[in-house]
Every structure is written in C-alpha cells, then in structure tokens.
Amino acid sequence: MKSRRRFLATGLATGVLALHRTAFAHGGAERAPEPASDTAREQQDWGIAGEEKAVSRTIPIVMTDDMRFVPDRIAVRLGETVRFTHRNRGAVMHEMVLGTPRTLAEHAALMQRFPEMEHDEPWMAHVAPGGRGAMVWEFNRAGEFQFACLIPGHFQAGMVGTIEIVG
C-alpha cells in the first residue's frame, strides 16, 4: 500500500520556513518501510542518511513507557555510520528522532499543537508497541546532538538522549 504524502511547514518559532516531506506513518507503523526517497540523503546539521554498506556498528536502543531510552547517552566517532536498532518494550507508540536540541524542541512543540501530524524522514524511526525498527545514519558533523521521542507528551516527560560525536 502506497502511503499518502503531504508537506508541512516547520521552523515557525524561528521565523525560518522550511518544507519537510511527511507521511502518515504513526498509525501504520507495522507496515514495511518504503524505499528511501530522492531527499533521503539531504545533509542535516546532525549528519546524513547512511548507506547500509557503510555501517561500522549497530547500537540497540530500547524505548520504554517510563519515557526513557536505554541507553540515553551514546558516543560515535566523526564519520561513523551507525545502524540503530529499536525495540519498543512499551504499550504505546514511540519514536526516535535525531536532531539538535533546538530542532527537536521546535518539532516537539509542533507535535503538541498538531498531534495527528505524522512524518517519515531518514532521521526518524517510529516503533509500534512491542515492535522493532531500524535506522542507518552517518555522523559526518562534529558536535553533540540529541535523539528524542516527539510523540506528544513524551519529549516533555524527558524521553531524550544525547549523541556525542568524538574525533
């Protein structure tokens, strides 16, 4: 089944308007992911979508209904491509979204205002209750970044982790 796509304006809090492709994914998280789109390799401040053949390490991430990630602090080498595997041990939907503290906070605020907003980008993984997911990401930018669950209320409850890029 092909997903419906829509475009969403983000960055409203900073006055910068950016269009992001979104998909209706939360409700159908059990379906197989679609192939990457032409924009899948778009450079972000926190890196770029990785290629499977370049994966050097797999990092398992557990999501819980205590609104926590395990682990919640990760060190990655600059230039490293990582496969994150996700396991949702909870009874509610969770997601892992990579970003900067600012972009995650802005997106979380939008999710609070528009709780039905759903998205599908290479830096996001939605995992149904009891389900599993995966994401491949290349960390080609130095710095400290975050990952968070932006389901309304989860970010606000502290479902946030840190990724430190080390040289």
C-alpha positions in Angstrom: 0.0 0.0 0.0 1.5 3.3 -1.0 1.4 6.0 1.7 -0.2 9.4 1.2 2.3 12.2 1.4 1.9 15.8 2.4 4.2 18.8 3.1 4.5 20.6 6.4 5.9 24.0 7.2 8.3 23.8 10.1 10.6 26.3 11.8 7.8 28.6 12.7 9.2 29.5 16.0 12.4 31.0 14.5 10.7 32.6 11.6 12.5 30.4 9.2 10.1 28.5 6.9 11.2 25.1 5.7 9.2 22.4 3.9 9.6 18.8 5.0 8.1 15.8 3.4 5.8 14.0 5.8 3.9 10.7 5.6 1.1 9.2 7.5 3.2 6.7 9.4 2.3 6.6 13.2 -1.0 4.8 12.6 0.5 2.2 10.2 3.9 1.7 11.8 3.6 -2.1 11.4 4.0 -1.9 7.6 7.3 -2.3 5.9 9.2 1.0 5.4 9.2 2.4 1.9 12.3 2.8 -0.1 14.3 6.0 0.5 13.2 9.0 -1.5 15.4 11.3 -3.5 15.7 13.6 -0.5 16.8 10.8 1.8 20.5 11.8 1.6 19.9 15.5 2.4 22.6 16.9 4.7 21.3 17.9 8.2 23.2 19.7 10.9 23.5 16.3 12.8 24.6 14.2 9.8 23.2 12.5 6.7 21.2 9.3 6.0 23.7 6.5 6.0 24.2 3.7 3.5 23.8 0.1 4.7 27.1 -1.0 3.2 29.0 1.7 5.2 27.6 0.6 8.7 30.5 0.0 11.1 28.5 -0.7 14.2 25.0 -1.5 15.4 23.6 0.2 18.5 20.5 -1.3 20.1 18.0 1.3 21.5 15.2 0.2 23.9 12.2 2.5 24.3 10.0 2.2 27.4 6.7 3.6 28.7 8.8 5.1 31.5 9.6 7.7 28.8 13.2 6.7 28.6 15.7 5.4 26.0 18.2 2.8 27.0 21.0 3.8 26.5 20.3 7.5 26.7 23.9 8.6 26.0 25.9 7.4 23.0 29.4 8.2 21.8 30.0 8.0 18.0 33.2 8.7 16.0 33.1 11.5 13.5 32.4 10.0 10.1 31.0 6.8 11.5 27.9 5.2 10.0 25.7 3.5 12.6 22.7 1.2 12.4 20.3 1.9 15.3 18.0 -1.0 16.1 14.9 -0.1 18.1 12.8 -2.2 20.4 9.7 -0.7 21.9 9.1 -2.5 25.1 6.1 -0.3 25.9 2.4 -0.5 25.3 2.3 2.8 23.4 3.9 4.1 20.2 7.4 5.5 20.5 9.8 7.1 18.0 13.5 8.0 17.8 14.1 11.3 16.1 17.7 12.7 15.6 18.4 16.4 15.7 19.8 19.4 17.5 18.3 20.4 20.8 16.6 23.4 19.0 15.1 21.4 16.1 13.8 18.7 18.4 12.2 21.3 20.8 10.6 23.1 17.9 9.3 19.9 16.4 8.0 18.7 19.8 6.1 22.0 20.1 4.5 21.4 16.7 3.6 17.9 17.6 1.9 19.2 20.7 -0.1 21.7 18.6 -0.8 19.1 15.8 -0.9 15.7 17.5 -2.1 14.0 14.3 1.0 15.2 12.4 3.0 12.3 11.1 6.3 12.2 9.3 8.7 9.9 7.6 12.3 11.1 7.3 15.5 9.1 7.4 16.4 10.6 10.8 13.2 9.3 12.3 12.1 5.8 13.3 8.5 5.0 14.5 8.1 1.8 16.5 4.7 0.3 17.4 4.1 -1.1 20.8 6.1 -4.3 21.2 7.7 -3.7 17.8 11.1 -3.2 16.3 12.6 -0.7 13.9 15.9 0.4 12.5 17.7 3.5 11.2 21.1 4.0 9.5 22.8 7.3 10.0 26.2 8.8 9.1 27.6 11.2 11.7 29.6 13.5 9.4 29.3 16.6 11.6 31.2 17.2 14.9 29.2 18.2 18.0 26.8 17.0 20.5 23.3 16.1 19.2 20.2 14.6 20.7 17.6 12.0 19.9 14.1 12.1 21.3 10.6 10.7 21.1 8.3 13.5 19.8 5.0 11.8 20.4 3.0 14.5 22.3 3.9 14.4 25.9 6.9 12.0 25.6 9.5 14.7 24.9 8.1 16.8 27.7 8.4 13.8 30.1 12.1 13.6 29.3 12.3 11.0 26.6 15.5 12.4 25.3 19.0 11.1 24.8 22.4 12.6 23.8 24.8 11.6 21.0 28.4 12.9 21.3 30.5 12.9 18.2 34.1 12.3 19.1 37.1 12.9 16.8 
